[in-house]
Amino acid sequence: MGEDMKVNTIEVGSYAVNCSIVASDSGETFVIDPGSEPETIIAALEKTGTVPSAILLTHAHFDHVSGIAGLQAKWPDLAVFMDLADAPMFGHPFNTNPPEYPVPPKPANLVSVDELQGPFKVIRTPGHTPGGVCYLLENEGILFAGDTLFAGSVGRTDLPGGSMPTLMASLAKLVALPDGIRVIPGHGPETTIGREKRTNPYLF
């Protein structure tokens, strides 16, 4: 991929999820983790004059997926890519925090992340959830880490399907990435792989 990718990250919902809109020069646009406030995400897309090509999920917790229905109401053919190991979380009674976050229904057009074409390298990082993934833009040096890795911390593993040994194995994959990779986590400020290797107590 020789083209430039533009990344616009906005915080959505009361859990302040980092929803990223990634647009390429060729007109492809991806929405990563539309967790809430679909009208905010739609406004950001319309401001750039782009129509989303696909939704990418790092995992299926309610705070990362609750904006999907609103986006698909506007663009019914919009595909949702994810590791299908997390698909049982849709409609599951634990995956909710009412009233803002009712149990999310299973989206239409759910597709395995193995089918994803385009600029992203998918890194499977289970542990926070069974189907957690990160998305790497290798040319830009940007990792969308979901709730696997945060600035100074890592994703919790005490929710159903979580596993700290599994998460630690996933983090080892991220530690192997170049130090200069920018990390956009699921919540909180950006960081880099190098900074986390130096300062994150879970990584050394």
C-alpha positions in Angstrom: 0.0 0.0 0.0 1.7 3.2 -1.1 -1.2 5.4 -0.3 -1.7 7.7 2.7 -4.1 6.7 5.4 -5.8 9.5 7.5 -6.8 8.6 11.0 -9.4 10.5 13.0 -10.0 9.1 16.5 -13.0 10.4 18.5 -14.2 9.4 22.0 -17.7 8.0 22.1 -20.0 7.1 24.9 -19.7 7.3 28.7 -16.9 4.8 28.6 -14.9 7.1 26.3 -14.1 4.5 23.7 -11.6 5.5 21.1 -13.5 5.1 17.8 -11.1 5.5 14.8 -12.1 6.5 11.3 -9.4 5.4 8.9 -9.6 6.8 5.4 -7.3 6.0 2.4 -6.5 8.1 -0.6 -8.4 5.5 -2.8 -11.7 6.3 -0.9 -11.8 3.3 1.4 -12.9 4.2 4.9 -13.0 1.9 7.9 -14.7 2.6 11.3 -12.9 0.8 14.2 -15.0 0.2 17.3 -18.1 2.3 16.9 -18.9 2.0 20.6 -21.7 4.5 20.9 -23.0 7.9 19.5 -23.5 6.7 15.9 -24.7 10.2 15.0 -21.3 11.6 16.1 -19.5 9.0 14.0 -21.8 9.7 11.0 -21.2 13.4 11.3 -17.4 12.8 11.3 -17.7 10.6 8.2 -19.9 13.2 6.4 -17.5 15.9 7.2 -14.8 14.0 5.3 -17.3 13.3 2.5 -16.7 9.5 2.8 -18.9 6.5 3.1 -17.6 3.7 5.3 -16.4 0.6 3.6 -16.6 -1.6 6.7 -16.7 -1.7 10.5 -13.8 -3.3 12.2 -14.2 -4.6 15.8 -11.3 -5.2 18.2 -13.7 -7.2 20.4 -17.5 -7.3 21.1 -17.9 -5.7 24.5 -21.0 -3.5 24.6 -19.0 -0.2 24.9 -17.2 -1.0 21.6 -20.1 -2.2 19.5 -23.2 -0.2 20.5 -23.0 2.3 17.6 -23.1 -0.5 14.9 -26.9 -0.5 14.6 -27.0 3.3 14.0 -24.4 3.0 11.3 -26.1 0.1 9.6 -29.5 1.9 9.8 -27.8 4.5 7.5 -25.7 2.1 5.4 -27.5 -1.3 5.5 -24.9 -3.2 3.5 -22.1 -2.2 5.9 -20.1 -5.3 6.8 -18.8 -5.9 10.4 -15.5 -7.7 10.6 -14.4 -9.4 13.8 -13.0 -12.6 15.2 -16.1 -14.7 15.4 -15.0 -16.2 18.7 -16.6 -13.0 20.2 -19.9 -13.4 18.3 -21.7 -15.2 21.2 -21.3 -11.9 23.1 -24.0 -10.3 21.0 -27.3 -10.8 22.7 -25.7 -12.2 25.8 -27.2 -10.8 29.1 -23.9 -10.0 30.7 -22.8 -7.8 27.8 -24.7 -4.7 28.9 -24.8 -1.6 31.1 -28.3 -0.1 31.0 -29.7 2.3 30.3 -27.1 3.7 27.9 -25.9 0.3 26.8 -28.7 -2.3 26.3 -27.7 -5.8 25.3 -26.3 -5.3 21.7 -28.1 -7.4 19.1 -26.1 -9.5 16.6 -25.3 -7.2 13.7 -26.2 -7.9 10.1 -23.4 -8.7 7.7 -21.1 -10.2 10.4 -17.9 -11.4 8.7 -14.8 -13.2 10.0 -11.8 -11.0 10.3 -10.0 -13.7 8.2 -11.9 -12.3 5.2 -10.7 -8.7 5.6 -9.0 -7.3 2.6 -7.1 -4.0 2.6 -4.4 -2.2 4.4 -4.6 -3.8 7.9 -2.6 -6.6 9.3 -4.8 -8.5 11.8 -3.0 -9.6 15.0 -5.1 -12.0 17.1 -4.8 -11.0 20.8 -7.2 -12.9 22.9 -7.2 -12.5 26.7 -9.5 -9.6 27.4 -12.1 -11.5 25.4 -11.8 -14.8 23.5 -11.8 -13.0 20.1 -9.8 -9.9 20.7 -7.7 -8.6 17.8 -5.5 -5.6 17.0 -5.3 -4.0 13.7 -1.8 -2.8 12.4 -1.3 -0.3 9.6 2.3 -1.3 8.9 3.1 1.5 6.4 1.8 4.2 8.9 3.2 2.5 11.9 -0.1 2.6 13.8 -1.6 -0.1 16.0 -5.3 -0.1 17.0 -5.0 -2.1 20.1 -8.6 -2.2 21.5 -8.6 -3.2 25.1 -5.5 -5.5 24.8 -3.0 -2.7 25.6 -3.4 0.7 27.2 -0.9 3.4 28.1 0.5 2.1 31.3 -1.9 -0.8 31.7 -3.6 -3.8 29.9 -7.1 -5.0 29.5 -9.0 -6.5 32.4 -9.4 -10.3 32.4 -12.0 -10.8 35.1 -15.0 -10.6 32.8 -16.5 -13.8 31.3 -14.1 -15.2 28.7 -11.1 -13.3 30.0 -7.8 -15.0 30.7 -4.6 -13.3 32.1 -2.3 -16.1 30.8 -3.9 -15.8 27.4 -3.5 -12.0 27.5 0.1 -12.2 28.5 0.8 -14.4 25.4 -1.0 -11.9 23.2 1.0 -9.0 24.7 4.2 -10.9 23.8 3.1 -10.5 20.1 2.8 -6.7 20.6 6.1 -6.4 22.4 7.8 -7.9 19.3 6.6 -5.0 17.1 9.0 -2.1 16.4 9.3 0.4 19.3 8.2 3.3 17.1 4.7 1.9 16.4 2.0 4.3 17.6 -0.6 2.6 19.7 -4.2 3.9 19.7 -5.8 1.9 22.6 -9.5 1.3 23.2 -9.6 3.9 25.9 -7.2 6.6 27.0 -4.2 8.4 25.5 -2.1 7.2 22.6 1.3 5.7 23.4 4.0 3.8 21.6 5.3 0.2 21.8 8.7 1.4 23.0 7.2 3.6 25.7 5.1 0.7 27.0 8.1 -1.7 27.0 9.9 0.8 29.2 7.1 1.9 31.5 4.2 -0.6 31.5 4.6 -3.0 34.4 2.8 -5.8 32.5 5.4 -5.8 29.7 8.6 -6.4 31.6 
